[in-house]
């Protein structure tokens, strides 16, 4: 072999080595996986958010592995509408996404939902549990889906018998509010979907398929059902009741009696009075059940994330944990959600993404509509032009960035603007003005006194009235006509 042949052979081997090295290290060609974890009815009053009443070590751990948004809010405090909004990136308004019966494909048929944009870009799109509220909502854009939410799969024979013999509520037979039989962690559907998701992750890794996996936990939605060991994590007599179970001073009728009577609980669950304040033992049982249900859900999330880690998929997977809205546990005499008060609209939001913020918190205001454009940017997908939210990447890169200083939220007749200082709500029935309320969040975070009628605060009311007017005009526009 002559020198020229040796040189040419060496060059060829070096060239192949460079190509191979570049193929291994060029991560721009590798699709970023998404693990999209939805939790129903979770208020952000857990340890990582500064309140240790509920035991949630796995969510707290996830917060330490990513960025926690301390000022995250739903755009509407009811599940059907909130989920339609996050999946389409469109805000709720007077005419779209306004109650639990909302279907995204009906109110916004021109939208490109999250599951569609990922599926059309080569992703396996998987839906287990409760993602959309309705099983048929944009269902054609899932590669695989299960039967959706299973909300009352009681395991105790006594519970099952009592429900079978129960009187009818608003939507069917009334349910018990809680149970805690001595069953294993995977007896309930939330446990079953966790195991199913982990097995699916194994298949996806073996097939080397990029994925958008949405896992929707019904817990802690009513009924509060979980294995006994989670109930036993809490000492019943030590559970504190809300210290403001009364109507806020000066608040308008529409915000209390007319708009919120805890109807979801009163109409559909056994042993709940049709009206009036709950006695202390009933309230304590409900809070105990909620706490236990949260801890059960937290365990399952820990198992799901551990499954991702054990498969070595974490380094190329963005995890987003979110709730569709918050939850009342007796504050102002309210139970469940359906309001613009803080307890109903403030949510947990954690994003853990490779090469972005780790073990950080941000005070930047954030809305659920911001998640859609964020995931598009993370996955390097071209986002639809109509989206109402903003990508959170600047905050994920530098948590000190303040992307927004205020948010818009609504429920039924109420529309609100909230910033770090105040929460302002106006109520309308069509064009008819029904009232307003203003709360000083710096000095009255529990919103016990409406200060909107005080003479000295009229300039503040005018300021927030104008903020809300501007927001309302933007929200009520048809997104498909206003943004070409």
C-alpha positions, -999 to +999 in steps of 0.1 A: +000+000+000+015+034-010+016+065+011-012+081-008-035+052-001-027+053+037-033+091+038-066+088+019-078+060+043-068+080+074-087+110+061-118+089+054-117+074+089-113+109+105-142+122+084-164+094+095-155+100+131-164+136+129-197+129+113-205+102+140-195+126+168-217+154+154-246+130+150-243+121+187-240+156+201-263+176+178-293+178+202-311+203+180-323+173+159-337+155+189-373+161+197-380+173+233-405+150+250-433+165+271-448+150+303-480+171+309-493+164+344-528+178+351-542+179+386-579+187+393-589+212+420-554+217+435-548+249+455-512+258+459-511+256+496-483+230+499-449+231+514-430+243+484-455+273+483-449+281+519-477+263+537-471+229+553-507+217+560-506+191+532-480+165+528-466+166+493-429+155+492-429+146+455-444+178+442-420+197+465-391+176+450-403+184+415-403+221+424-367+218+435-359+203+401-374+231+381-391+265+383-420+271+405-444+300+395-455+317+427-481+339+409-498+315+385-535+318+378-563+300+360-582+321+334-615+306+346-623+286+378-643+258+363-628+226+348-644+223+314-637+259+304-602+260+319-591+228+302-605+240+268-585+272+273-552+257+282-554+231+254-562+258+227-543+287+241-574+309+239-588+329+268-623+323+281-648+352+273-685+360+277-692+339+246-667+310+248-653+286+274-675+297+302-687+267+321-680+230+329-700+218+298-676+236+274-662+217+245-632+233+229-641+219+194-675+235+197-665+270+210-633+272+190-635+248+160-607+267+142-582+262+170-552+240+167-551+222+201-519+212+218-524+175+211-529+183+174-498+205+170-476+179+186-491+150+167-487+168+134-450+173+142-442+136+147-450+131+183-469+102+199-498+120+217-511+101+247-540+110+270-546+091+303-571+103+328-587+138+328-571+162+303-601+177+284-632+176+305-651+158+278-639+125+262-648+135+227-631+169+227-606+171+198-602+133+204-589+126+169-556+143+177-546+117+203-525+088+191-538+069+222-563+078+248-582+060+276-617+065+288-609+099+305-620+108+340-633+082+363-643+103+393-661+081+418-647+045+416-654+037+452-637+006+465-654+001+499-685-022+495-704-001+520-698+030+499-708+013+467-740+000+483-749+034+497-744+052+464-764+026+446-793+033+469-788+071+469-813+097+458-807+115+425-787+147+424-782+172+396-764+148+373-773+114+386-772+095+419-755+114+447-721+103+458-704+101+492-679+129+498-651+107+509-639+071+517-606+056+528-607+018+526-576-003+533-567-009+496-534-007+477-521+024+459-533+012+425-569+002+434-583+035+422-582+048+386-556+074+394-533+046+404-542+025+374-534+054+349-500+059+367-490+023+361-503+025+325-483+057+319-451+041+332-456+010+310-462+033+280-430+052+287-411+019+285-426+012+251-419+047+239-383+044+249-379+010+233-394+023+200-374+056+203-405+077+198-409+113+209-440+119+230-465+144+244-479+124+273-507+140+292-516+123+325-546+138+342-552+131+379-588+135+391-576+136+428-582+158+447-616+165+430-646+153+449-653+126+460-621+125+482-612+089+477-579+073+486-563+043+504-565+044+542-528+051+548-532+086+532-561+094+555-540+082+584-512+107+576-533+134+592-545+138+628-582+145+624-587+167+655-557+188+646-570+199+612-577+236+612-609+251+598-610+282+578-608+313+600-628+334+577-659+313+569-680+344+565-690+368+538-664+395+532-674+429+546-691+451+521-690+425+493-719+426+468-747+401+467-738+388+433-703+376+445-717+356+474-753+343+475-761+347+438-729+335+422-715+310+447-736+287+469-712+257+468-738+242+444-715+214+431-712+200+466-747+207+478-765+192+448-744+161+441-732+147+474-748+129+503-751+143+538-745+179+527-771+206+538-790+223+510-782+257+525-765+273+554-730+270+569-715+235+575-710+223+610-675+220+622-673+182+620-686+181+584-661+208+575-632+190+592-641+157+574-641+175+541-608+191+547-593+159+560-606+141+528-591+168+506-557+167+523-556+129+521-566+129+484-538+154+477-512+132+494-524+102+475-521+121+442-486+133+453-475+097+458-486+088+423-469+118+407-437+107+425-441+072+410-446+086+375-416+109+376-395+081+391-405+059+362-393+086+338-360+089+357-355+052+358-358+049+321-332+077+315-358+099+297-356+128+321-326+145+304-347+150+272-382+155+288-399+187+299-423+182+328-452+206+333-473+202+364-505+224+366-540+225+380-571+237+362-580+260+391-578+264+429-603+253+456-622+267+486-621+248+519-646+269+538-632+303+531-661+328+530-683+298+536-674+285+501-666+250+490-652+239+456-643+267+431-665+288+407-654+324+417-628+351+411-617+350+447-580+341+452-587+306+466-604+297+433-581+313+408-546+308+421-529+276+410-497+256+413-475+256+382-441+239+380-420+235+349-389+212+350-370+214+317-335+204+307-310+233+307-335+257+321-341+270+357-336+245+385-346+249+421-358+284+415-391+303+420-404+333+401-427+361+411-436+368+374-474+367+369-485+338+348-517+325+333-526+290+320-528+304+284-490+309+286-483+272+287-492+265+250-467+290+235-441+279+261-443+242+251-441+252+214-409+271+220-394+243+241-402+218+213-391+242+186-426+241+170-441+271+152-469+283+174-502+294+159-505+331+155-538+334+174-525+324+208-534+347+237-506+337+260-469+345+261-440+321+261-425+316+296-390+309+282-376+343+293-386+335+328-373+299+326-340+312+315-339+339+341-365+337+369-360+373+379-376+384+347-411+397+352-430+388+320-464+400+333-474+421+362-512+413+361-536+386+349-572+384+337-596+358+350-634+353+350-663+332+361-699+335+348-709+372+354-676+381+371-644+394+354-613+402+373-579+418+370-553+407+396-518+421+403-495+420+433-514+447+451-551+444+443-578+421+430-607+439+412-638+422+400-668+435+381-701+417+375-723+420+344-754+402+332-750+409+295-747+447+293-763+452+328-738+462+355-744+443+387-716+454+410-679+453+418-654+445+445-618+455+453-594+438+477-561+450+491-539+420+487-509+435+505-529+440+537-559+417+532-547+386+513-577+366+526-600+392+510-621+398+541-630+434+533-642+448+500-628+484+498-644+494+465-671+516+480-648+537+502-646+573+491-608+574+494-604+545+470-623+558+441-592+566+421-580+530+426-614+517+414-611+539+383-576+527+376-586+490+378-618+496+360-598+509+331-574+480+333-603+456+332-620+474+303-588+471+282-585+434+290-621+427+283-619+443+249-589+421+240-605+389+254-638+394+236-623+397+202-625+367+179-589+354+179-592+341+144-602+374+130-581+397+152-548+379+145-542+368+109 
